[in-house]
Amino acid sequence: NFILIASIGSSLFFAGLLLSENISSVFICVACLGLSMAGLAPMIYADANYYSINYQLANGTLVFASAIGGAIMPFAVGVMADLGGFNYGMAAILFAFVLLIIFAALNLILDHE
């Protein structure tokens, strides 16, 4: 449940950050975005413990996928920003947050234990 709640919170605070017009709302959105994202990676690794125990390549695959995502995302944001400006680049990040919500919901629905 925490992964889904934190994913939704991260998405909402990022959207709020994009829509903010004054410094105080930007500050609040950035702080809340950081708080909602802080526990996501450790919780995802803990949730994958079932796979880590039962499948030898699970940890390596999880770390590899996160590293590839960390390398590709700035590139995708840059390409989108080149194509359509700042708003397109930020929309790419918002799209990634939407995917995070979808996968968190699927993880909750397809509970493995």
C-alpha positions as MATLAB code, in Angstrom:
seq = 'NFILIASIGSSLFFAGLLLSENISSVFICVACLGLSMAGLAPMIYADANYYSINYQLANGTLVFASAIGGAIMPFAVGVMADLGGFNYGMAAILFAFVLLIIFAALNLILDHE';
ca = [
       0.000    0.000    0.000;
       2.827    2.394    0.848;
       4.346    2.141   -2.625;
       1.045    3.084   -4.268;
       0.352    5.923   -1.812;
       3.882    7.313   -2.206;
       3.615    7.032   -6.001;
       0.365    8.963   -6.062;
       1.777   11.540   -3.660;
       4.901   11.971   -5.755;
       2.829   12.475   -8.881;
       0.541   15.003   -7.251;
       3.373   17.004   -5.719;
       5.320   17.010   -8.998;
       2.228   18.236  -10.861;
       1.757   20.837   -8.134;
       5.368   21.895   -8.593;
       4.807   22.415  -12.309;
       1.658   24.439  -11.670;
       3.118   26.542   -8.839;
       3.322   30.262   -9.368;
       4.965   31.516   -6.184;
       8.051   30.537   -4.222;
       6.232   29.307   -1.131;
       4.140   26.785   -3.062;
       7.257   25.645   -4.963;
       9.037   25.142   -1.630;
       6.131   23.152   -0.173;
       5.790   20.986   -3.310;
       9.537   20.255   -3.466;
       9.645   19.345    0.234;
       6.595   17.094   -0.020;
       7.886   15.547   -3.249;
      11.140   14.669   -1.520;
       9.325   13.197    1.460;
       7.004   11.118   -0.696;
       9.860    9.796   -2.841;
      12.304    9.138    0.023;
      10.936    5.739    0.925;
      10.090    4.465   -2.546;
      13.375    2.835   -3.552;
      13.966    1.022   -0.225;
      10.365   -0.140   -0.154;
      10.577   -1.439   -3.723;
      13.750   -3.363   -2.878;
      12.076   -4.770    0.246;
       9.005   -5.744   -1.756;
      11.225   -7.541   -4.262;
      12.692   -9.657   -1.457;
      10.479  -12.575   -2.487;
      12.082  -12.580   -5.934;
      15.572  -11.991   -4.550;
      15.329  -15.104   -2.424;
      13.777  -17.356   -5.070;
      15.562  -16.163   -8.223;
      19.315  -15.619   -8.400;
      19.290  -12.889  -11.053;
      16.551  -10.780   -9.444;
      18.798   -8.359   -7.525;
      21.101   -7.777  -10.457;
      18.176   -7.259  -12.793;
      16.535   -4.785  -10.414;
      19.739   -2.770  -10.001;
      20.398   -2.919  -13.754;
      16.880   -1.716  -14.582;
      17.110    1.175  -12.136;
      20.539    2.190  -13.475;
      19.306    2.094  -17.077;
      16.273    4.150  -16.079;
      18.537    6.645  -14.333;
      20.596    6.982  -17.504;
      17.756    7.079  -20.013;
      15.395    9.448  -18.186;
      17.598   12.578  -18.413;
      18.160   11.790  -22.080;
      14.405   11.426  -22.696;
      13.682   14.676  -20.860;
      16.337   16.462  -22.938;
      14.982   15.100  -26.207;
      11.426   16.071  -25.281;
      12.584   19.538  -24.205;
      14.414   19.970  -27.520;
      11.304   18.964  -29.422;
       8.742   21.045  -27.603;
      10.334   23.148  -24.905;
      10.413   22.993  -21.135;
       6.820   21.827  -20.738;
       7.375   18.772  -22.950;
      10.452   17.817  -20.956;
       8.556   18.050  -17.693;
       5.674   16.085  -19.226;
       8.114   13.207  -19.795;
       8.805   13.132  -16.056;
       5.084   13.271  -15.294;
       4.585   10.345  -17.701;
       7.179    8.375  -15.709;
       5.240    9.143  -12.516;
       2.039    7.856  -14.147;
       3.855    4.639  -15.074;
       5.039    4.383  -11.465;
       1.432    4.580  -10.261;
       0.324    1.943  -12.778;
       3.088   -0.481  -11.806;
       2.505    0.142   -8.085;
      -1.194   -0.634   -8.544;
      -0.343   -3.794  -10.497;
       2.056   -4.810   -7.744;
      -0.698   -4.389   -5.181;
      -3.239   -6.289   -7.282;
      -0.884   -9.141   -8.188;
       0.323   -9.734   -4.655;
       2.831  -12.573   -4.726;
       2.550  -13.785   -1.153;
];
